[in-house]
């Protein structure tokens, strides 16, 4: 009798866990890949505002473009998970010039996580299941941020957290009915207002994904101000991007 009761309770627990991972109170499916749906031929179009360092590195400037991310063929990676190749193209904001391929990245869904390997071979855990407010995970844990010669030490210890699950979000394409915000980093070291006499680093990153659409907004900024040795300047590797969805071809 004890074994039978244990089996029944275990079965009920698994059903409740499965339900909690898949649906919220409105019945919307909450698995990670439902916020990053992929199929060959899908294309996202974005406005890109790119922050770069001009000559001498004493200021940050912003240039604007249009991007499109085009999903290519799917394949099985070396662990047997489903992956897709995504090709990134760029043009002017009026889309009068030809589209030029600038990078290729890979998106993988392993049953729990949506993971992206970018053109610098940086491996991010962009989304994970279940998609519920307050759920967090170490999104940059695959990246070498601890080695003395690592160029990506500023990515160390980032804790991704879900916020505003299934809330509306306003994009360049209009209001998205159901989106989730992924808070990634908001850090200034040392804290305080910018003073060009002193060293300071700024790291900020947030992404927004729409249910059945994919990435609709991204705001990333990393800069390091170095006053010594003179001349004072922004260090190489300081940059930022803002992506805002214009339209999507399903």
C-alpha positions as CSV (number, residue, x, y, z in Angstrom):
1,X,0.0,0.0,0.0
2,X,2.9,2.4,0.9
3,X,4.5,1.9,-2.5
4,X,1.2,2.5,-4.3
5,X,0.6,5.7,-2.4
6,X,4.1,6.8,-3.0
7,X,3.7,6.2,-6.8
8,X,0.4,8.1,-6.9
9,X,1.9,11.1,-5.0
10,X,5.0,11.1,-7.2
11,X,2.8,11.1,-10.3
12,X,0.7,14.0,-9.0
13,X,3.8,15.9,-8.2
14,X,5.2,15.4,-11.7
15,X,2.0,16.5,-13.3
16,X,1.9,19.7,-11.2
17,X,5.5,20.4,-11.9
18,X,5.0,19.9,-15.7
19,X,1.9,22.2,-15.6
20,X,3.8,24.9,-13.7
21,X,6.6,24.8,-16.2
22,X,4.4,25.0,-19.2
23,X,1.6,27.4,-18.4
24,X,0.8,30.5,-16.4
25,X,-2.7,31.5,-15.1
26,X,-3.7,32.7,-18.6
27,X,-2.8,29.3,-20.2
28,X,0.1,30.7,-22.2
29,X,2.9,28.3,-22.9
30,X,6.0,29.2,-21.0
31,X,8.7,27.0,-22.3
32,X,11.9,29.0,-23.3
33,X,11.8,28.1,-27.0
34,X,8.3,29.6,-27.3
35,X,10.0,33.0,-27.0
36,X,12.6,32.1,-29.6
37,X,10.7,30.2,-32.3
38,X,13.0,29.1,-35.1
39,X,12.4,27.8,-38.6
40,X,14.3,28.0,-41.8
41,X,13.4,31.1,-43.7
42,X,12.4,33.2,-40.8
43,X,13.8,36.8,-40.8
44,X,13.9,39.5,-38.1
45,X,14.5,43.1,-39.2
46,X,15.9,45.6,-36.6
47,X,17.0,49.1,-36.3
48,X,20.5,49.1,-34.9
49,X,22.0,52.0,-32.9
50,X,25.7,51.2,-32.6
51,X,27.9,52.9,-30.0
52,X,31.6,53.0,-31.0
53,X,34.8,54.9,-30.1
54,X,36.0,57.5,-32.6
55,X,39.7,58.4,-33.1
56,X,41.6,59.1,-29.9
57,X,38.8,57.5,-27.8
58,X,37.7,60.6,-25.9
59,X,34.0,60.2,-26.7
60,X,31.4,57.7,-27.7
61,X,29.4,58.1,-30.9
62,X,26.3,56.5,-32.2
63,X,25.6,55.4,-35.8
64,X,22.3,53.9,-37.0
65,X,21.7,51.1,-39.5
66,X,19.1,48.4,-40.3
67,X,19.9,44.7,-39.5
68,X,18.3,41.5,-40.6
69,X,18.8,38.1,-39.0
70,X,17.9,35.3,-41.4
71,X,17.5,31.7,-40.2
72,X,19.2,29.1,-42.4
73,X,19.1,25.4,-42.1
74,X,18.7,23.4,-38.9
75,X,21.2,20.7,-37.9
76,X,22.0,18.5,-34.9
77,X,25.0,19.7,-32.9
78,X,27.7,17.4,-31.4
79,X,25.4,16.6,-28.4
80,X,22.4,15.8,-30.6
81,X,20.5,19.0,-29.9
82,X,18.6,20.9,-32.6
83,X,20.5,24.0,-33.8
84,X,20.0,26.7,-36.5
85,X,22.4,28.8,-38.4
86,X,21.5,32.5,-38.4
87,X,23.0,35.0,-40.9
88,X,23.2,38.7,-40.0
89,X,23.1,41.4,-42.7
90,X,23.4,45.2,-42.5
91,X,22.3,48.1,-44.6
92,X,21.5,51.8,-44.2
93,X,18.3,53.0,-42.4
94,X,16.5,53.7,-45.6
95,X,17.5,50.2,-46.9
96,X,18.7,51.7,-50.2
97,X,22.1,50.1,-50.2
98,X,22.7,46.3,-50.7
99,X,22.5,44.1,-47.6
100,X,26.0,42.9,-46.6
101,X,26.6,39.8,-44.5
102,X,28.6,40.8,-41.4
103,X,28.3,37.7,-39.1
104,X,26.9,34.3,-38.5
105,X,25.7,32.9,-35.2
106,X,24.1,29.7,-34.0
107,X,21.0,29.1,-31.9
108,X,20.4,25.8,-30.0
109,X,17.5,24.4,-28.0
110,X,18.4,21.5,-25.7
111,X,14.9,21.0,-24.2
112,X,15.5,23.5,-21.4
113,X,17.7,26.3,-22.6
114,X,17.9,28.5,-25.7
115,X,21.6,29.0,-26.2
116,X,23.4,31.3,-28.7
117,X,27.0,31.0,-29.9
118,X,28.0,34.3,-31.6
119,X,30.6,35.0,-34.2
120,X,33.2,35.5,-31.5
121,X,32.5,32.0,-30.3
122,X,30.9,33.3,-27.1
123,X,28.3,30.9,-25.7
124,X,25.3,32.5,-24.0
125,X,22.3,30.9,-22.3
126,X,19.8,33.4,-23.5
127,X,16.6,31.8,-22.1
128,X,15.7,28.9,-19.9
129,X,12.6,27.1,-18.7
130,X,10.4,27.8,-16.9
131,X,9.7,31.4,-18.0
132,X,8.3,32.9,-14.8
133,X,8.9,36.2,-13.0
134,X,12.0,36.2,-10.8
135,X,13.6,33.0,-12.2
136,X,17.3,33.5,-12.7
137,X,20.3,31.7,-14.1
138,X,24.1,32.3,-14.9
139,X,23.7,33.3,-18.5
140,X,27.4,33.7,-19.2
141,X,28.6,30.6,-17.4
142,X,30.1,29.0,-20.6
143,X,32.4,32.0,-21.2
144,X,35.9,32.2,-19.9
145,X,35.8,35.3,-17.7
146,X,38.3,34.3,-15.1
147,X,41.6,33.9,-17.0
148,X,44.1,36.6,-16.6
149,X,44.3,37.2,-20.4
150,X,40.5,37.0,-21.0
151,X,39.0,39.9,-23.0
152,X,35.6,39.2,-21.4
153,X,36.2,39.6,-17.7
154,X,33.4,42.2,-17.6
155,X,30.9,39.4,-18.4
156,X,31.8,37.5,-15.2
157,X,29.0,36.7,-12.7
158,X,26.1,38.0,-14.7
159,X,22.8,36.7,-13.3
160,X,20.0,36.7,-15.9
161,X,16.5,37.3,-14.3
162,X,13.0,37.1,-15.9
163,X,10.9,40.2,-15.3
164,X,7.5,41.4,-16.7
165,X,6.5,38.0,-18.0
166,X,3.8,38.1,-20.6
167,X,3.4,41.9,-20.4
168,X,3.0,44.3,-23.4
169,X,6.2,45.9,-24.8
170,X,6.4,48.8,-27.2
171,X,8.8,48.3,-30.2
172,X,9.5,50.1,-33.5
173,X,7.0,47.6,-35.1
174,X,4.3,48.5,-32.6
175,X,3.1,47.1,-29.3
176,X,3.9,43.4,-28.6
177,X,1.1,41.8,-26.6
178,X,3.1,39.2,-24.7
179,X,6.8,39.6,-24.0
180,X,9.3,38.8,-21.3
181,X,12.2,41.0,-20.2
182,X,15.5,39.4,-19.3
183,X,17.5,41.6,-16.9
184,X,21.2,40.8,-17.4
185,X,23.4,43.5,-15.9
186,X,23.2,47.1,-14.5
187,X,26.5,48.0,-12.9
188,X,28.8,51.0,-12.6
189,X,32.2,50.4,-11.0
190,X,33.0,52.4,-8.9
191,X,29.5,53.8,-8.4
192,X,28.8,57.5,-8.9
193,X,28.6,60.1,-11.6
194,X,31.2,60.0,-14.4
195,X,34.3,62.0,-13.7
196,X,37.0,62.0,-16.4
197,X,39.7,62.3,-13.7
198,X,38.9,58.8,-12.4
199,X,38.7,55.2,-13.7
200,X,35.2,53.9,-14.3
201,X,33.5,51.0,-16.0
202,X,29.9,50.7,-17.1
203,X,28.1,47.4,-17.9
204,X,24.4,47.4,-18.8
205,X,22.4,44.7,-20.7
206,X,18.7,43.9,-21.1
207,X,16.9,41.8,-23.7
208,X,13.2,41.4,-24.5
209,X,11.6,38.4,-26.2
210,X,8.1,38.2,-27.5
211,X,6.0,35.0,-27.3
212,X,5.9,33.3,-30.8
213,X,8.2,36.0,-32.2
214,X,11.7,36.0,-30.8
215,X,14.1,38.9,-29.8
216,X,12.3,42.2,-30.1
217,X,14.6,44.5,-28.2
218,X,18.2,44.5,-26.9
219,X,20.2,47.2,-25.1
220,X,23.8,46.4,-24.4
221,X,26.5,48.9,-23.3
222,X,30.1,48.2,-22.1
223,X,32.7,50.9,-21.7
224,X,35.8,51.5,-19.6
225,X,37.2,55.0,-19.0
226,X,40.9,55.0,-18.4
227,X,42.5,58.3,-17.2
228,X,46.1,56.9,-17.0
229,X,48.4,56.8,-18.7
230,X,47.6,60.0,-20.5
231,X,45.8,60.8,-22.7
232,X,42.6,59.8,-20.9
233,X,40.4,57.7,-23.1
234,X,37.8,55.0,-23.5
235,X,39.6,51.7,-23.7
236,X,39.5,49.6,-26.8
237,X,36.6,47.1,-26.7
238,X,34.1,49.7,-25.4
239,X,30.9,49.5,-27.4
240,X,27.2,49.3,-27.3
241,X,24.2,48.2,-29.4
242,X,20.5,48.8,-29.3
243,X,18.3,46.6,-31.4
244,X,14.6,47.4,-31.9
245,X,12.4,45.2,-34.0
246,X,11.0,46.8,-37.1
247,X,9.2,43.8,-38.7
248,X,9.4,40.0,-38.9
249,X,9.0,37.6,-41.7
250,X,7.6,34.4,-40.3
